[in-house]
Amino acid sequence: MRVWPGSPHPLGATWDGQGVNFSLFSQHATAVVLCLFERPEDAEPSASVPMPSTTDRFWHCYLPD
């Protein structure tokens, strides 16, 4: 899975027609992992993606696929 830095804004998950930008704010986090689920009822994520980029306490990444 390709993971790009993405943008700190807008907050949340934003589809742009080619991929999804994920952004969240945390004042105290030292790491953030994005967990992706195939179905709402799944107990375990199908993928876990570390969110490596931060900008002023906003954690963000972009998944182009």
N, C-alpha and C positions, 0 to 999 in steps of 0.2 A: 504494500500500500504506500502510495506516495503521500508525503506530508510536507506542505510548504509553510512558511512562517505565518501567512495570513495577516489580518488586520485587527487591531483592538476594537474597532467600531464597525458596525453596530454590535451591541451585546446580543448574546444568544446564538442560535444556529440560523444562518442566512444562506439560502440557495440563490446563486446568481446565474443559473442556466448552464453552468459548466462544472460546478462543484459547490461545496459548502464551506463557508467560513464559520468557525466556532470561536466565541469569545466570552470570557467571564471575568468578573472582578473578584479578587480575594486580597484582603489587607495582610493576611498572615501566612498564606500558603507558601511552602518551600518547593512544592512540585504539584502538578495536576496531571491526571490521566483521564482521557476521554474514553468512556466505555460505550461501545456500539452494540446494539441488540438487533437481531433479525426480526423478532416478534415481541410485542409487549409482554407476553406471558413467559418468555424465556428467563430462566433463573441466572444464567451465565452469559456474559457478553460474547459476541462472535469475534470481536476484535477490541483490543485495548491500545490506545494511541497516546503516548506521552505528548503533552503540549509543551514544546521546548521554548517558545517565545514569550517574552513578557515586555510590556510597555506600561510604565507607571502603574504597576500592580494589576494590569489586565493581562490575563493569560490567553493566548490565541494561537490558532493554526487553521490551515486551509487544506481540505481534502479535495483535490481536483477530479478524482475518479468516483 
